[in-house]
Structure formats: structure tokens, C-alpha cells
Amino acid sequence: MDTYIFLQHYWWFLISLLGALLVFLLFVQGGNSLLFRLGKTEEDRMLLVNSTGRKWEFTFTTLVTFGGAFFASFPLFYSTSFGGAYWLWMIILFSFVLQAVSYEFQSKLGNLLGKRCYQFFLVLNGLFGPLLLGMAVATFFTGSNFVVEKGNMAEEVMPVISSWTNAWHGLDAFSNPWNIVFGFAVVFLARLLGNLYFINNINSDGLIGRCRRQLITDTIPFLLFFLTSVGYICMKDGFAVLPDTDEIVLVPYKYGLNFIEMPILIMLVSIGVIGVLYGLLRSIFSKTFRKGIWFAGIGTVLVVLSLLLNVGYNDTAYYPSVADMQSSLTLSNSSSSEFTLKVMAFVSILIPFVLAYIVYAWRAIDKKSITLDELKESDHSY
């Protein structure tokens, strides 16, 4: 394989892995969305907020890293999506900033809005963060309204390469019901992961009992939205790239065919789905099982990773344009130079060491379950 093509595929794999890890880490948002449903008393809500509060930085950092990796390796996507669909991305970022402010100020003396208001902001981020991120990812399959004109690079006054074709700038994602269906699949997945994390992380029999019951409530809509989304993706026409001419064409069942032609993706999805179901069902039916978050979490990473690899590999346009099909972005027409990708590939050798540190820090933080007595004695609690 040509070195440049290998590097493009390598960096798409890393970006897909970051995206998959981000979806797993949305258990923070999922848990926060259940703050008032699970937390019947102020003590319960204190346990819930401090449980997710010890991990929110991981989610925020991964989101920023995901965007930074896209900017460095596929800058045309960054300028097209983040620069064109800016209302959608600004709302997402605002909800995460609102989350950070809520954690830091809700228990501060003299805050003007009051603790309950900041907790309500956490619930908003818990609902809209996963919903909008899911809708943004869904546009990889359904398409967006943009055009790319690389000839504009020669313009001296305003070298705008890509532009949005309507005034909604990302909010038009709401006009496609399948984006919303995919978004709600991510919302309920995040809620399930949040429940599983609470079961693993909190020492409170009454609260954990409510978490196990909530798993039943959220599993049904999750399966409905998830299976509907996957079925639609596999059955819809996909945006394929003709290798000889780089022309973008519609191919029936393209994404379903990608799974068949790349059987490793089917294996990843199968293992991932089994992991998610095992973590959920064992946590629902066993009152002593507390490790469901790890089975469901790893399963989530594998499923999301396979979906993102599906839309980028096998001569597929990963960011299709419904306004001008030939403007659709592919790994070859939107990546950085070979030199840039090669230099960054050497830097990426450090990634395993960073992951090892994260695992070490995570284990140190979660060495023992959170209790109410511990929080009352702690000098730092949310």
C-alpha cells in the first residue's frame, strides 16, 4: 500500500478510536441527565454529582482532542464542518462549558443562581450534549449542506474553500428525522452507561437499587433507537468513491456492503453488542454484580469504532454533501500533506503512554466506592 494512503487510513483509525472513547465517556452526561430522577434527596444528588464530577474532565478533554486530531489530520473537514455547521458545534461546546461551570460553582458560597439551578444545567448538558453529538455523527451517513471549491485557494482577498449552502449552519441537521433517531440512541446509551457507572462507583443500597430499575426503563428505548439507526444505515444508499476517477456516486446498501466486505467490522460489532447486552442484563438481574460498566463500556467502544471505520474505509465518502455530491469529503481529498501525517504518526507513539496514565489515574480515583460520609469529610466535593 502507498505510504500516504496508509497514513490517511491510520489517522482515520485514531480519530475513530477517539470518537468511540468519547461516546463511552458520555456516561458522565448520561448520569447527569438522571440527576433528579435518581436523586430523591439532597444527599443522593450529592453522591451522583461527585461520582460524575470526578470524571467530567476526561470527557471534555477527549472532545477537545477529537476536534484537534481532526484539525491536524483532515483540516478540510474541520474547516467545512466546524466552520460551516458552527451553530450546532457552538451549542455542543456551550453545553459542555455550562457543565464545567456548574460543577465548580454549585457548592460555592454566595453563588447567585443557587445550587439547584446549577444542577439543572448539568441535566441540560446530560440531555443535549449526547443528543447533538449523536446528530453530528449521524451526518456522516445522511449528509450535510455544503460545497467545496478548492479553486478559491488562489483568491487573495477571501480564500474560502468550503461554504454552507443555507443560513441554518448546522441546525439543518434537525430537518432529517434519522439524525434525531441516531441522536436519541446516543442519549439512551449514555444514560445506560451512567447508571452502570453509578452502580460500580457509589456505595448506597437505596440509590443503587434505583439505578438497576432505571436500567430496565432506558434499555427498551435504547434498543428501539439503536436497532432502527443501524438498520437504516445498512439499508440506505451510501456515498462511494470510484477509485480510478475519485468521482462520488450513490451505491445501494453501501454501508451494509462495507460490513460484508470488511468482516472484521462485523466481528467488532458482534463482540461489542454482546458486551453491552451482557453488562446490562447481568446488572439488571444480579443485585451483587457491579462491573457492568466495563463490559458495556468496551462494547460501546467497539461498536462505535466499527461504525466510524465503516464510513471512512472501503472507498467511502465519510462526510457527504447533499448540496453537491462531488464536494463530499473523503480520506484522500481532505487530509493533510504526507509530511504532516508522517510527523504526527511519530508523535502518536506517545498515545499508549498517555492512555496508561489515564488508566492509572482512573484506578487511583476509583480505588473505593464513594460514600456520603467520605464526601462530608472531604475538603473538595462538588
N, C-alpha and C positions, 0 to 999 in steps of 0.2 A: 504493500500500500504506500502511496505517496506520503512523504513526511507531513506535508501541510494538511492533507485530508485527515491523517491520523491525529494531528494536534487539534483540529476542529472537532473531531469526534471525542477526543479526550476531554476537552474543555466542556463540551455539552454534557458529558457524563458527570463531571464535577458540579456543574450548575444544577443538573437534575438531582444529584445527591443532596446538595444544599436545599433545594426546594422540597425534597422528601423529608429531610430533617426538620425543616421549618413547619411542615404540616404536622409532624409528630409533636413539636414543641408548642403547637397551638392548644395543647391540653391546658395551658395557663389561661388562655381566653375561654376555653370551654368550661373550665372550673369556675371562672369569674361570672359567666353567664348564669350560673346556678346559685349565685351567692344568696339571694333572698329565698329561693325555693328550698335549698338545703339548710340554710342557716335560720333556724326558727328563733334563736336568741342572739343577743349581742356576743355572748361567749362563743357560740357556734360560728358566727361570722368572723370573729377574731381568729379562730383556728383556720378557717378556709382562706382568708386573706393572707395570713402569714405562710400558709402552705404554698400557695402560688407565688407569693411575694418573694420567696427565696429562689425562684426560677425565672422571673419575668425578664431578667437581663439576657438570659440565653436566647429567648425568642426574639427580642428586639435586636440583639447583635447578629443573629442568624439572618434576619430580614435585611439588615443593612449590608451584610456580607454577600447575600444573594444578589442584591442590586449592584454592589461593587464588582462582583465577578462578571455579571452581565456587561457592565460598562467596559471592563478591561478586555474581555474576550469577544463579545459581539456588540460593539458600540452602535451599530446601526439599529439594533433592536432597542437599545437604551434610548437613543435619540427619538426613535419613532414612537415607542410606547410611553416612556416616561415623559417625553417632550410633547407628545400629541394627546394621549389619554390622561392628561395631567389632573383633571378633576377627580377621576377615580383613584389615582395614586395619592393625591393630596388628602383625600378623605381617609384613606387607609393609614397614611402616616400620621394624620391628626389624631385618629383614634388611638394609635399606639403612644403618641406623646401624651394624650389625655390619661392613658393608663399609668404612665410613669409619674405624672404629676399627682394622680390620685393615690398611688402607693405612698409617696413621700409626704404628702400634706394632710391626709385624712386624720391622722392622730396628733398633728401638731397643735399646740395650744394657740388659741386665737385665730384659727383659720376661719375665713369669712363665710364659707359655704356650708360648713358643718360636715361631720363625718359621714352621715347617711348620703349626702349629695355626692361625695367623692366615691362612695361605694356604688351608687347608681351609675357613675361614669365608668366604673370597672365593668358593670353589666353591659353597658353600651358597647364598650370595646370587645367584650366577650362575644357579643352577637354580630356586630358589624365588621369586626376585623376578619374573622373566618369567612363570613359571607362574601365580602368584597374581594378578598384574596382568592377564594374559590371561583368567583366570577371572572377575575382577571386571568386565571389559569385556563378557564373554560374557553376563553377567546383564542387559545392556541388551536382549538379544534373547530370553533364556529366562525372565526374570522373577525376582523376589525375594519373600520372605515379609514383607510389611509392610502396615500400614494407616495411612491419613492421616485425621485428624479435625480439620479446621480450626476447628470449633466450640470446641475446647478452648482456643483462644487467650483466651477470656473467663474461664477459670479463674484465680483469684487465687493459689491455693496452688501448683499444679503445672500450668502451661500446656504440656503435652506434646502436640505436634501429631501427630507420627508415632511409631509404635512397631513393633517386630519381633514377629511372632506366634509365635515359638518361642524356645527357650533357646540355640540354636546361634549366633545373632548373626553371620551371615556364613559360618560354616563349613558351613552347609547348602548352599553352592554346590557342595561336593564330591558331593552326592547326585545332581546332574544330570550324567550322563556327557558331555553335549555341552559343558558348561563346561570339563571336563577336556580334551576333544579340542581346543577352542579354545586353552586354556592351553598345551598342548604344541606347537601350531602356532607360538605366540609364542616358546616356548623354542627351538625349532629355527631359527626365523628369526633370533633373537638370536645363536645360535651361528654361523650363516652370516655374519651381518654382522660378528661378532667376528673370524672368520677373514679376511674381506676387509679389515678394518681392519689386522690384523697384516701382511698382505701389502703393504699400502700404507705402513705406518709403521715396519717393522723391517727392518734390513739384516743378514740372516743366511740364507745359502742353505739350510742344512740345516733350519732352523726353518720357513722359508717353503715349502719342499718338503712338509713335513708338513702345513702349513696347506692347501695345494692338494689334497692327498689327503683331508684331513678334510672338505673341501667336498663331495666325492662322497659320503662317508658320511652327512652330515647333510642333503643335498639330498633324498634319497629319502623319509625320514620327514617332512620339512617339506612336501613336495608332497602326501603322503598326508593329513596332518592338515589342511593348509590347504584343499585341494580338498574334503575331507569337510565342513569347517566352513562354507565358502561355499555348498556345495550344500545343506546342512541349512538355513542361514539363508534361502536363496532359496525353499525348498520349504515351510517351516513356516508355520503360521498366525501372523499378526502382530497387534499391538495398535494399532488405528486409532482416531482421534478423529473423531467426527461433527461437522463444523464448526458446524452450527446449534444443537446441544444440548450439545456438549462431552462427550457420552457416549462411553465406551470400549467398543469392540466388537472381536471377533475377526474378522479378514478372511483368507481363504485366500491364501497366497502374497504376503502384504502386502509383505515386504521385497524379493521378486523384482519385484513390480509397481512398487515405488518406483524401482528401477533403470530400468525401462522408461519410467516417467512422468517421470523426470529423467535424460534421456540423457547429460547432462554427467557424471553419476556413472559411467556405463558407459565413457565416454571416459577418465576418470581411472583407473578400474580397469585398462583395457586398456593405457594408457601405462605405468602402474605395474608391471603384471605383465611387460610387455616389458622394462622397465628392470631388474627383479630378475633375470629369466632371462638377459638379456644380460650383466649383471655377473657372474653365477655361471658361465655357460658359457664366457665369454671367459677368466675367471680359471682355470678348470679346464684348458682346452685350450691356453692360451698361457702359456709359462713366463716371458715378459717383461712381461705385462700386469699392472699394479699398481693401476689406478684403478677396479677393480670396485666398491669400497665406495661410490663416488659414484653410479654408475648404480643399484645395488641400493638404496642409501640413499634417493635421490629417489623411486625406485619404491615403496619401503615407505611413505614419507610419503603418496604419492598414494593408494595402496590403502587404508591405514588411515583417511585423511581421508574417502574416499568411503563407507566403512562407517559411520563415525560420523555423517556428514551424512545417510546413508540412514535411520538410526534416529531422527533428530531432526526431519527435514523431512517435508513432504508429509502433514501431519495424522497424525503417528505419535507414540505414547507412547514416549519414549526410556528410561523406567525403569518397566517394567510390574510390577504386583503380581499374584502368583498367589494371594494370600490374599483380596484384594478388588479386582477388576478396576477398579472406579471410583476406587480410590485411586492408580492409576497416574499417574506424573508426566509432564506434557507441557511444552512450552516456555511455554505460556500460563498454566498453573496453578502453576508452581513458580518463576517468575522474580522478580527484584527489581522495585521500582517503576520506572515510566518515568523518573522524575527520576534515580534511581541509575544506571540503564543509560545514560542520556544523558551524565551526568557522566563515567562510566567510559569512554564512547566517545571523549570528548575526550582522556582520559589515554592511550587505546590508540594515539593518533597517535605516541607515543614508541616503540612497538614496533619499527618499522623501524630506528630508530637503535640500539636495543639489539641487534637481530639483526646489524646491520652491525658493531658492536663484537665480538660473538661470532665472526663470520667473521674479523675482523682478528686477534683473539687466537688463534683456531684455526690460522690460517696462520702466525702467528709461532711457535707451539709446534711445528708440524709442518713447519717450513721444510726440515728434512733428516731422513732416516730415523734411527732410534735404533740405535746400535751399542754393543757391550759395552764397548769402550774408553772411549766417552763417559761411560757410566754409572759406570765405575770411577774416572774423574777428577772426576766431579760431586760437589759438596758436598751436593746434595739428590737422593737417589734412594730409592725405596721398597724 
